[in-house]
Amino acid sequence: MLLIFGVHDAFRVLATPGRACRRCGNHAQHEVLEASRKFSLFFIPLFRVGARRYYDTCPVCGLEVQLTEAEAHSSAPVPSPRGPQDAVDWTPQDRR
């Protein structure tokens, strides 16, 4: 009998807040990630092994900062536009 099993890391994006990076100083949409290790049997993930880890990653320089669970969940998710009703209804000329 052949038994195929393994462990792999699974990542999930919790939020994409815009903030300045600690290393490069660029203001960009960072990703707040939840990483967990999962046990799989026959390529089907069955259960989580170990604790969840949370990271804030900079898309410009690649800096990863480990966060606590409270810090990761306090980053409010940025709503994405759903359609033309969510479009910006002003232009830079309107600001004068």
N, CA, C and O atoms as CSV, one atom per row, in Angstrom:
chain,resi,resn,atom,element,x,y,z
A,1,MET,N,N,0.834,-1.166,0.000
A,1,MET,CA,C,0.000,0.000,0.000
A,1,MET,C,C,0.889,1.242,0.000
A,1,MET,O,O,1.864,1.324,0.747
A,2,LEU,N,N,0.539,2.195,-0.841
A,2,LEU,CA,C,1.287,3.438,-0.972
A,2,LEU,C,C,0.577,4.539,-0.205
A,2,LEU,O,O,-0.616,4.769,-0.400
A,3,LEU,N,N,1.307,5.217,0.667
A,3,LEU,CA,C,0.733,6.276,1.491
A,3,LEU,C,C,1.493,7.568,1.195
A,3,LEU,O,O,2.699,7.647,1.427
A,4,ILE,N,N,0.798,8.568,0.688
A,4,ILE,CA,C,1.417,9.852,0.357
A,4,ILE,C,C,0.942,10.889,1.369
A,4,ILE,O,O,-0.252,11.173,1.469
A,5,PHE,N,N,1.895,11.454,2.122
A,5,PHE,CA,C,1.541,12.483,3.098
A,5,PHE,C,C,2.630,13.529,3.113
A,5,PHE,O,O,3.727,13.310,2.598
A,6,GLY,N,N,2.318,14.681,3.714
A,6,GLY,CA,C,3.296,15.752,3.787
A,6,GLY,C,C,2.779,16.917,4.608
A,6,GLY,O,O,1.649,16.915,5.094
A,7,VAL,N,N,3.642,17.909,4.746
A,7,VAL,CA,C,3.322,19.133,5.468
A,7,VAL,C,C,3.699,20.298,4.562
A,7,VAL,O,O,4.774,20.298,3.961
A,8,HIS,N,N,2.818,21.292,4.461
A,8,HIS,CA,C,3.127,22.461,3.648
A,8,HIS,C,C,2.626,23.717,4.335
A,8,HIS,O,O,1.745,23.654,5.193
A,9,ASP,N,N,3.186,24.857,3.961
A,9,ASP,CA,C,2.753,26.142,4.499
A,9,ASP,C,C,1.644,26.701,3.631
A,9,ASP,O,O,1.736,26.691,2.404
A,10,ALA,N,N,0.603,27.187,4.270
A,10,ALA,CA,C,-0.516,27.817,3.571
A,10,ALA,C,C,-0.583,29.274,4.006
A,10,ALA,O,O,-0.465,29.579,5.193
A,11,PHE,N,N,-0.772,30.174,3.042
A,11,PHE,CA,C,-0.822,31.605,3.312
A,11,PHE,C,C,-2.183,32.152,2.920
A,11,PHE,O,O,-2.773,31.733,1.925
A,12,ARG,N,N,-2.677,33.105,3.724
A,12,ARG,CA,C,-3.952,33.757,3.441
A,12,ARG,C,C,-3.776,35.246,3.678
A,12,ARG,O,O,-3.232,35.648,4.707
A,13,VAL,N,N,-4.231,36.073,2.738
A,13,VAL,CA,C,-4.130,37.525,2.864
A,13,VAL,C,C,-5.288,38.007,3.727
A,13,VAL,O,O,-6.453,37.782,3.402
A,14,LEU,N,N,-4.952,38.679,4.843
A,14,LEU,CA,C,-5.978,39.207,5.737
A,14,LEU,C,C,-6.371,40.631,5.370
A,14,LEU,O,O,-7.547,40.987,5.437
A,15,ALA,N,N,-5.398,41.445,4.982
A,15,ALA,CA,C,-5.667,42.841,4.661
A,15,ALA,C,C,-4.551,43.385,3.781
A,15,ALA,O,O,-3.473,42.798,3.696
A,16,THR,N,N,-4.818,44.503,3.131
A,16,THR,CA,C,-3.808,45.184,2.312
A,16,THR,C,C,-3.795,46.668,2.659
A,16,THR,O,O,-4.217,47.497,1.853
A,17,PRO,N,N,-3.312,47.008,3.854
A,17,PRO,CA,C,-3.305,48.418,4.238
A,17,PRO,C,C,-2.180,49.186,3.549
A,17,PRO,O,O,-1.104,48.642,3.303
A,18,GLY,N,N,-2.436,50.422,3.250
A,18,GLY,CA,C,-1.396,51.287,2.697
A,18,GLY,C,C,-0.613,51.922,3.825
A,18,GLY,O,O,-1.183,52.607,4.675
A,19,ARG,N,N,0.690,51.699,3.839
A,19,ARG,CA,C,1.537,52.256,4.893
A,19,ARG,C,C,2.962,52.392,4.399
A,19,ARG,O,O,3.324,51.849,3.356
A,20,ALA,N,N,3.759,53.114,5.147
A,20,ALA,CA,C,5.166,53.308,4.799
A,20,ALA,C,C,5.992,52.154,5.357
A,20,ALA,O,O,5.753,51.682,6.468
A,21,CYS,N,N,6.959,51.712,4.571
A,21,CYS,CA,C,7.828,50.612,4.974
A,21,CYS,C,C,8.874,51.100,5.971
A,21,CYS,O,O,9.343,52.235,5.890
A,22,ARG,N,N,9.233,50.230,6.910
A,22,ARG,CA,C,10.253,50.568,7.911
A,22,ARG,C,C,11.646,50.616,7.309
A,22,ARG,O,O,12.490,51.386,7.768
A,23,ARG,N,N,11.905,49.794,6.275
A,23,ARG,CA,C,13.238,49.709,5.694
A,23,ARG,C,C,13.436,50.704,4.554
A,23,ARG,O,O,14.348,51.530,4.598
A,24,CYS,N,N,12.571,50.626,3.517
A,24,CYS,CA,C,12.797,51.433,2.321
A,24,CYS,C,C,12.080,52.780,2.360
A,24,CYS,O,O,12.437,53.681,1.602
A,25,GLY,N,N,11.078,52.938,3.224
A,25,GLY,CA,C,10.376,54.204,3.349
A,25,GLY,C,C,9.317,54.460,2.285
A,25,GLY,O,O,8.651,55.494,2.323
A,26,ASN,N,N,9.145,53.539,1.334
A,26,ASN,CA,C,8.131,53.710,0.294
A,26,ASN,C,C,6.744,53.474,0.873
A,26,ASN,O,O,6.543,52.605,1.722
A,27,HIS,N,N,5.789,54.272,0.392
A,27,HIS,CA,C,4.400,54.096,0.799
A,27,HIS,C,C,3.739,53.189,-0.239
A,27,HIS,O,O,3.650,53.547,-1.413
A,28,ALA,N,N,3.274,52.008,0.196
A,28,ALA,CA,C,2.708,51.023,-0.727
A,28,ALA,C,C,1.641,50.199,-0.015
A,28,ALA,O,O,1.482,50.284,1.203
A,29,GLN,N,N,0.923,49.408,-0.786
A,29,GLN,CA,C,-0.086,48.499,-0.252
A,29,GLN,C,C,0.611,47.258,0.301
A,29,GLN,O,O,0.948,46.350,-0.459
A,30,HIS,N,N,0.829,47.208,1.602
A,30,HIS,CA,C,1.442,46.046,2.239
A,30,HIS,C,C,0.421,44.924,2.317
A,30,HIS,O,O,-0.783,45.171,2.234
A,31,GLU,N,N,0.888,43.700,2.474
A,31,GLU,CA,C,0.006,42.549,2.667
A,31,GLU,C,C,0.179,42.028,4.086
A,31,GLU,O,O,1.298,41.763,4.525
A,32,VAL,N,N,-0.923,41.883,4.792
A,32,VAL,CA,C,-0.903,41.244,6.098
A,32,VAL,C,C,-1.307,39.791,5.857
A,32,VAL,O,O,-2.441,39.502,5.475
A,33,LEU,N,N,-0.357,38.882,6.087
A,33,LEU,CA,C,-0.545,37.464,5.776
A,33,LEU,C,C,-0.696,36.635,7.042
A,33,LEU,O,O,-0.081,36.922,8.069
A,34,GLU,N,N,-1.530,35.597,6.947
A,34,GLU,CA,C,-1.632,34.589,7.989
A,34,GLU,C,C,-1.001,33.317,7.433
A,34,GLU,O,O,-1.439,32.799,6.405
A,35,ALA,N,N,0.020,32.818,8.107
A,35,ALA,CA,C,0.712,31.602,7.664
A,35,ALA,C,C,0.412,30.487,8.649
A,35,ALA,O,O,0.487,30.672,9.864
A,36,SER,N,N,0.070,29.322,8.103
A,36,SER,CA,C,-0.153,28.153,8.954
A,36,SER,C,C,0.392,26.924,8.244
A,36,SER,O,O,0.380,26.847,7.016
A,37,ARG,N,N,0.861,25.985,9.013
A,37,ARG,CA,C,1.401,24.740,8.466
A,37,ARG,C,C,0.295,23.692,8.504
A,37,ARG,O,O,-0.350,23.491,9.533
A,38,LYS,N,N,0.084,23.026,7.369
A,38,LYS,CA,C,-1.007,22.057,7.272
A,38,LYS,C,C,-0.479,20.679,6.893
A,38,LYS,O,O,0.422,20.543,6.065
A,39,PHE,N,N,-1.066,19.659,7.524
A,39,PHE,CA,C,-0.754,18.272,7.229
A,39,PHE,C,C,-1.690,17.810,6.121
A,39,PHE,O,O,-2.898,18.040,6.184
A,40,SER,N,N,-1.129,17.156,5.102
A,40,SER,CA,C,-1.969,16.679,3.998
A,40,SER,C,C,-1.740,15.184,3.785
A,40,SER,O,O,-0.649,14.657,4.000
A,41,LEU,N,N,-2.804,14.533,3.357
A,41,LEU,CA,C,-2.785,13.113,3.053
A,41,LEU,C,C,-3.365,12.951,1.658
A,41,LEU,O,O,-4.502,13.342,1.397
A,42,PHE,N,N,-2.575,12.371,0.766
A,42,PHE,CA,C,-2.950,12.241,-0.643
A,42,PHE,C,C,-3.285,13.609,-1.248
A,42,PHE,O,O,-4.254,13.745,-1.995
A,43,PHE,N,N,-2.471,14.621,-0.916
A,43,PHE,CA,C,-2.568,15.981,-1.445
A,43,PHE,C,C,-3.825,16.719,-0.991
A,43,PHE,O,O,-4.178,17.737,-1.585
A,44,ILE,N,N,-4.500,16.241,0.032
A,44,ILE,CA,C,-5.672,16.913,0.587
A,44,ILE,C,C,-5.302,17.418,1.976
A,44,ILE,O,O,-4.994,16.615,2.857
A,45,PRO,N,N,-5.324,18.760,2.196
A,45,PRO,CA,C,-5.011,19.276,3.526
A,45,PRO,C,C,-6.062,18.840,4.544
A,45,PRO,O,O,-7.259,19.035,4.334
A,46,LEU,N,N,-5.609,18.254,5.639
A,46,LEU,CA,C,-6.538,17.723,6.633
A,46,LEU,C,C,-6.671,18.606,7.866
A,46,LEU,O,O,-7.784,18.948,8.266
A,47,PHE,N,N,-5.535,18.983,8.477
A,47,PHE,CA,C,-5.608,19.794,9.682
A,47,PHE,C,C,-4.343,20.628,9.828
A,47,PHE,O,O,-3.304,20.343,9.232
A,48,ARG,N,N,-4.472,21.678,10.650
A,48,ARG,CA,C,-3.358,22.588,10.896
A,48,ARG,C,C,-2.418,21.993,11.938
A,48,ARG,O,O,-2.859,21.397,12.921
A,49,VAL,N,N,-1.129,22.161,11.712
A,49,VAL,CA,C,-0.108,21.682,12.631
A,49,VAL,C,C,0.642,22.904,13.159
A,49,VAL,O,O,1.184,23.683,12.375
A,50,GLY,N,N,0.676,23.074,14.456
A,50,GLY,CA,C,1.387,24.200,15.035
A,50,GLY,C,C,0.538,25.458,15.098
A,50,GLY,O,O,-0.661,25.433,14.824
A,51,ALA,N,N,1.178,26.545,15.463
A,51,ALA,CA,C,0.483,27.818,15.656
A,51,ALA,C,C,0.449,28.633,14.368
A,51,ALA,O,O,1.267,28.435,13.470
A,52,ARG,N,N,-0.496,29.539,14.294
A,52,ARG,CA,C,-0.568,30.473,13.167
A,52,ARG,C,C,0.467,31.565,13.374
A,52,ARG,O,O,0.764,31.953,14.504
A,53,ARG,N,N,1.011,32.054,12.272
A,53,ARG,CA,C,1.972,33.144,12.301
A,53,ARG,C,C,1.436,34.259,11.407
A,53,ARG,O,O,0.754,33.987,10.419
A,54,TYR,N,N,1.736,35.493,11.743
A,54,TYR,CA,C,1.233,36.644,11.002
A,54,TYR,C,C,2.409,37.512,10.567
A,54,TYR,O,O,3.343,37.741,11.335
A,55,TYR,N,N,2.351,37.995,9.317
A,55,TYR,CA,C,3.432,38.795,8.755
A,55,TYR,C,C,2.873,40.008,8.031
A,55,TYR,O,O,1.778,39.968,7.470
A,56,ASP,N,N,3.649,41.091,8.054
A,56,ASP,CA,C,3.375,42.275,7.248
A,56,ASP,C,C,4.505,42.338,6.224
A,56,ASP,O,O,5.672,42.437,6.603
A,57,THR,N,N,4.175,42.282,4.928
A,57,THR,CA,C,5.198,42.252,3.887
A,57,THR,C,C,5.131,43.496,3.017
A,57,THR,O,O,4.047,43.949,2.648
A,58,CYS,N,N,6.283,44.038,2.694
A,58,CYS,CA,C,6.400,45.200,1.815
A,58,CYS,C,C,6.565,44.700,0.382
A,58,CYS,O,O,7.449,43.883,0.126
A,59,PRO,N,N,5.738,45.165,-0.561
A,59,PRO,CA,C,5.862,44.707,-1.943
A,59,PRO,C,C,7.059,45.297,-2.679
A,59,PRO,O,O,7.449,44.780,-3.726
A,60,VAL,N,N,7.647,46.364,-2.157
A,60,VAL,CA,C,8.763,47.029,-2.842
A,60,VAL,C,C,10.089,46.354,-2.510
A,60,VAL,O,O,10.817,45.934,-3.410
A,61,CYS,N,N,10.405,46.248,-1.211
A,61,CYS,CA,C,11.716,45.702,-0.826
A,61,CYS,C,C,11.626,44.273,-0.295
A,61,CYS,O,O,12.656,43.615,-0.145
A,62,GLY,N,N,10.415,43.775,-0.006
A,62,GLY,CA,C,10.261,42.404,0.458
A,62,GLY,C,C,10.446,42.202,1.952
A,62,GLY,O,O,10.538,41.063,2.411
A,63,LEU,N,N,10.502,43.282,2.719
A,63,LEU,CA,C,10.670,43.163,4.167
A,63,LEU,C,C,9.463,42.458,4.772
A,63,LEU,O,O,8.322,42.822,4.486
A,64,GLU,N,N,9.711,41.447,5.608
A,64,GLU,CA,C,8.656,40.756,6.340
A,64,GLU,C,C,8.825,41.032,7.820
A,64,GLU,O,O,9.880,40.760,8.392
A,65,VAL,N,N,7.787,41.571,8.440
A,65,VAL,CA,C,7.793,41.861,9.863
A,65,VAL,C,C,6.765,40.952,10.511
A,65,VAL,O,O,5.604,40.942,10.102
A,66,GLN,N,N,7.177,40.186,11.519
A,66,GLN,CA,C,6.243,39.295,12.199
A,66,GLN,C,C,5.358,40.120,13.123
A,66,GLN,O,O,5.843,40.980,13.859
A,67,LEU,N,N,4.045,39.849,13.080
A,67,LEU,CA,C,3.057,40.563,13.875
A,67,LEU,C,C,2.434,39.628,14.898
A,67,LEU,O,O,2.489,38.406,14.755
A,68,THR,N,N,1.843,40.214,15.931
A,68,THR,CA,C,1.038,39.429,16.854
A,68,THR,C,C,-0.348,39.257,16.232
A,68,THR,O,O,-0.683,39.929,15.257
A,69,GLU,N,N,-1.141,38.369,16.791
A,69,GLU,CA,C,-2.486,38.134,16.251
A,69,GLU,C,C,-3.346,39.391,16.367
A,69,GLU,O,O,-4.116,39.700,15.457
A,70,ALA,N,N,-3.223,40.112,17.471
A,70,ALA,CA,C,-4.009,41.334,17.663
A,70,ALA,C,C,-3.619,42.404,16.640
A,70,ALA,O,O,-4.488,43.082,16.091
A,71,GLU,N,N,-2.314,42.558,16.383
A,71,GLU,CA,C,-1.862,43.536,15.390
A,71,GLU,C,C,-2.351,43.172,13.993
A,71,GLU,O,O,-2.746,44.050,13.227
A,72,ALA,N,N,-2.329,41.889,13.658
A,72,ALA,CA,C,-2.751,41.458,12.330
A,72,ALA,C,C,-4.240,41.685,12.120
A,72,ALA,O,O,-4.657,42.106,11.041
A,73,HIS,N,N,-5.040,41.412,13.136
A,73,HIS,CA,C,-6.483,41.575,12.990
A,73,HIS,C,C,-6.930,43.019,13.156
A,73,HIS,O,O,-8.059,43.355,12.798
A,74,SER,N,N,-6.067,43.885,13.694
A,74,SER,CA,C,-6.437,45.297,13.820
A,74,SER,C,C,-6.264,46.036,12.491
A,74,SER,O,O,-6.802,47.129,12.320
A,75,SER,N,N,-5.522,45.454,11.553
A,75,SER,CA,C,-5.387,46.062,10.224
A,75,SER,C,C,-6.686,45.821,9.474
A,75,SER,O,O,-6.961,44.710,9.021
A,76,ALA,N,N,-7.475,46.872,9.351
A,76,ALA,CA,C,-8.786,46.738,8.703
A,76,ALA,C,C,-8.605,46.436,7.232
A,76,ALA,O,O,-7.760,47.048,6.578
A,77,PRO,N,N,-9.381,45.503,6.694
A,77,PRO,CA,C,-9.285,45.214,5.263
A,77,PRO,C,C,-9.707,46.421,4.433
A,77,PRO,O,O,-10.656,47.130,4.770
A,78,VAL,N,N,-8.996,46.631,3.368
A,78,VAL,CA,C,-9.299,47.742,2.476
A,78,VAL,C,C,-10.373,47.283,1.500
A,78,VAL,O,O,-10.159,46.312,0.775
A,79,PRO,N,N,-11.536,47.961,1.460
A,79,PRO,CA,C,-12.579,47.537,0.525
A,79,PRO,C,C,-12.156,47.782,-0.909
A,79,PRO,O,O,-11.590,48.828,-1.227
A,80,SER,N,N,-12.425,46.830,-1.764
A,80,SER,CA,C,-12.098,46.990,-3.179
A,80,SER,C,C,-13.319,47.541,-3.907
A,80,SER,O,O,-14.448,47.252,-3.512
A,81,PRO,N,N,-13.117,48.329,-4.963
A,81,PRO,CA,C,-14.255,48.840,-5.709
A,81,PRO,C,C,-15.045,47.700,-6.334
A,81,PRO,O,O,-14.468,46.759,-6.880
A,82,ARG,N,N,-16.356,47.789,-6.252
A,82,ARG,CA,C,-17.207,46.721,-6.761
A,82,ARG,C,C,-17.802,47.052,-8.120
A,82,ARG,O,O,-18.237,46.150,-8.837
A,83,GLY,N,N,-17.830,48.290,-8.476
A,83,GLY,CA,C,-18.437,48.670,-9.745
A,83,GLY,C,C,-18.388,50.172,-9.946
A,83,GLY,O,O,-17.728,50.877,-9.183
A,84,PRO,N,N,-19.082,50.673,-10.968
A,84,PRO,CA,C,-19.030,52.105,-11.256
A,84,PRO,C,C,-19.624,52.963,-10.143
A,84,PRO,O,O,-19.286,54.142,-10.039
A,85,GLN,N,N,-20.498,52.405,-9.310
A,85,GLN,CA,C,-21.077,53.198,-8.227
A,85,GLN,C,C,-20.035,53.547,-7.165
A,85,GLN,O,O,-20.237,54.487,-6.396
A,86,ASP,N,N,-18.918,52.804,-7.108
A,86,ASP,CA,C,-17.869,53.080,-6.140
A,86,ASP,C,C,-16.738,53.916,-6.722
A,86,ASP,O,O,-15.728,54.129,-6.052
A,87,ALA,N,N,-16.885,54.389,-7.944
A,87,ALA,CA,C,-15.828,55.167,-8.591
A,87,ALA,C,C,-15.697,56.535,-7.924
A,87,ALA,O,O,-16.650,57.054,-7.343
A,88,VAL,N,N,-14.519,57.094,-8.017
A,88,VAL,CA,C,-14.268,58.420,-7.462
A,88,VAL,C,C,-15.015,59.439,-8.310
A,88,VAL,O,O,-14.882,59.448,-9.534
A,89,ASP,N,N,-15.805,60.302,-7.661
A,89,ASP,CA,C,-16.612,61.259,-8.405
A,89,ASP,C,C,-16.042,62.669,-8.379
A,89,ASP,O,O,-16.779,63.631,-8.600
A,90,TRP,N,N,-14.740,62.815,-8.112
A,90,TRP,CA,C,-14.099,64.109,-8.210
A,90,TRP,C,C,-12.789,63.944,-8.950
A,90,TRP,O,O,-12.231,62.848,-9.015
A,91,THR,N,N,-12.316,65.010,-9.493
A,91,THR,CA,C,-11.045,65.016,-10.216
A,91,THR,C,C,-10.097,65.967,-9.522
A,91,THR,O,O,-10.541,66.776,-8.707
A,92,PRO,N,N,-8.812,65.903,-9.810
A,92,PRO,CA,C,-7.870,66.837,-9.174
A,92,PRO,C,C,-8.215,68.298,-9.443
A,92,PRO,O,O,-7.878,69.159,-8.631
A,93,GLN,N,N,-8.872,68.601,-10.553
A,93,GLN,CA,C,-9.249,69.977,-10.846
A,93,GLN,C,C,-10.312,70.485,-9.865
A,93,GLN,O,O,-10.397,71.690,-9.625
A,94,ASP,N,N,-11.115,69.593,-9.301
A,94,ASP,CA,C,-12.145,69.984,-8.353
A,94,ASP,C,C,-11.577,70.437,-7.020
A,94,ASP,O,O,-12.281,71.087,-6.248
A,95,ARG,N,N,-10.356,70.122,-6.735
A,95,ARG,CA,C,-9.749,70.453,-5.456
A,95,ARG,C,C,-9.311,71.905,-5.378
A,95,ARG,O,O,-8.945,72.370,-4.299
A,96,ARG,N,N,-9.334,72.625,-6.466
A,96,ARG,CA,C,-8.864,74.032,-6.466
A,96,ARG,C,C,-9.823,74.946,-5.794
A,96,ARG,O,O,-9.575,76.149,-5.712
